[in-house]
Amino acid sequence: MIHTFGDSHSTALNVDEKVIQHHIGACLCYSFGLEKLNRLNIKDYNVVEGDTVIFCFGEIDNRCHVHKYVNENNTYQEVIDRIVVNYFSAIFENVKQFQHLDVWVYNVVPPPSITNTWVDEGYPFLGSDHERRNYVEYFNSKLKEYCGYFKYKFFDIYDKYTDKDGHLNKQFSDDHVHIKDSTYIREFMIGNKLI
């Protein structure tokens, strides 16, 4: 079976009856990384040896939080580096409970442009379009890098969902921050023999 664990963006991965979605709520990558098994223990979700697990966190961090911590003494790269290190530590704590899992880490989806997107006041867009795009692109580069270190697989469909300016393509979105058309996600999963 394929188990997805994450925030609302994990819904787009639900493209086949083999996929079991475990929505952890509006959980930050930061929170999962900090609290590890206390926030999410995949053993509590009927994961068994040989299953595929896909972790899907980080969009909320990049949209709503990274910008708050950037200042003259703290670059966005340093903020993101700390989040990603803890994220992979939390993933490792989960995965090491098993002898064999097929482990994937889903990219953070392209950030929408604030100029043509509905904004939920409870989850504000912090930083300019350009800044948030930089945050997400750097975050994804670190996810890919750490997947290499840990021998996990990077679920990268980012470029399939960007518009010409590097933002979430409205054609594939829900007019907010989510991917609604999972065509390329399904193609990726078929191409990588997940389904």
N, C-alpha and C positions, 0 to 999 in steps of 0.2 A: 504494500500500500504506500501511498504518498501522503505525508502529513505536512500541511503548511501551518506555521506558527507565526503570528504577527498581528499588526494593526489592520485597519480596514483595507489597506492595499493588497493584503493577501487574498481578498475576494476575487481579484482578477485572475488568480491562479487556479480557480475552481473550474477547470475546463473539461473534466472527465470524471466518470464515476469512480475511478481509482483514487481520486484526490479527496482527502478529508481535511476540511478547513477547520482550524482551531483559532478563532478570533480572540485575541488576548485583550481586546479593547483598545482604547487610544493610548497605548503603551509606548513610551519613548524607548528608543534604543539605549539612551543614557540610563533609564531606570532598570531595564533588563540587565544591562552591563553592571550596574552597581549592586543590584539585589540578587542576581544570578538565580540559583535554584529556588530561592524564596519568592521570586517573581514568576518564574516559569520552570517547571520540572517536567520534561517531556515524558517521563515514566508515568506521570499521572494521566496520560492521554492514550493509553493502549498502544504505544509504539512498541514494536517487537523487532528482534534481530532481523536484519536484511531489509527493513523498510527504508524508504526515502524520506528525509526530512528537509524541509525548505524553510529557512528563517527569513522573515520579511519585516524588518524594522528600519527606521531612520528618516522617513519622509517628514514626520512631525518635527523631529529634531532640527532638520535643515530649514523648514519653513518658519517655525515659531521660536526657536531657542538659540541656535548658534550665534546669531547676530547680537544677542543680548550680552554675550561674554567677550566680544571682540573689542579690544582697546589697544592703546599704545604699548601695553606690556603683554598682550595676548592676541596672537593672530588667529584667524579662522582655522588655519591649518593646525595650530596647536590645540585648539578646542576640539576639532574633529579627531585628531590623533588620539586624544584621551578617550573619547567616546568609542572609537573603533577598537582600541586595545581592550577596553573593558567588555565590549560586545563579544569579541572573539573569545575572551576568557569565559564568559557566560555560556557561549555555545560549547566550548570545550568541556566545561563542567557537566553539561547535559550529555554530550556525545560519549564521554569516557565511561558512562554507565553501561555501555553496550560494547560487544565485541566487533560488530559490523553494522554500520549504517551507511547509506549513501547520502552524504551531507552536501546541501546546496545553500548558498546565501544569495538572496534576491537583491538585485540592484535597487537603489532608490529611484523612483520614477522621475522623469523630467519635471522641473518646477513649472507651474503655469505662470503666465504673465499676469500681473495684477491689473493690467489695463483692460482685460477682457474676461475676467473671472469673478464669480461670486465669492465674497470673502465672509467666512464665518467669524464673527467677532470674538468668539471663544477661542479660536485658533487662528490668530492673526498672521499676516504675511510680514515678517520682519526683515528689513533690508530691501534694497532695490532688486529689480528683476535680474540685473547683471550680477549683483552680489550673491543672490540665492542660487543662480545658475552655477557660479563659481563654487559655492559650498557643495552643491550636489555633485558636480563633476569631480571635485577633489575627494569627497566622501566615497564615491564609487571607485575611484582609483585606489583608495586605501582598502576598500572591501576586496577588490581583485587581488591586491598585493597580499593581504592576509590570508585569503583563500589559498594562495600559493604556498605560504608558510605552513599552513595547517593541513594541506592536501585536501581541502574542501573544493567544491566546484562553484564557480561564479555563474549565477543565472543572469545573464546580461542581454537584455532586450532594449536597453535604453535608447539606442539610436533609432530603433524602429518607431518610437513614439514621440520623437522631437519634431518640431516645426523648423522652418528655415532659420529661426533665431535661437534655436536650442531650447525652446520651452515646450511644455506639454502640448502636443498637437490637438487642437480642439476637435478635430474630426474623430479622434479616438477617445475623447474624454467625456466625463459626465457634466461638463461646464463648471466643474469645481477643480478638484485635485486628483481625481481617480481615473484610472483607465477603465473605460466601459466596453471597449471592443477588444476582446482577448485574442483576436486572430493570430497575431504574431507570437503571443505567449504560447498558444497551442502549437504553432509551427515549431517553436523552439523546443517544446517538450517532446514532440514527435521526433524531431531531428536528433535529439539527445537520448532517445529511447526511454524517456520517462513514462510515456503512455503509448 
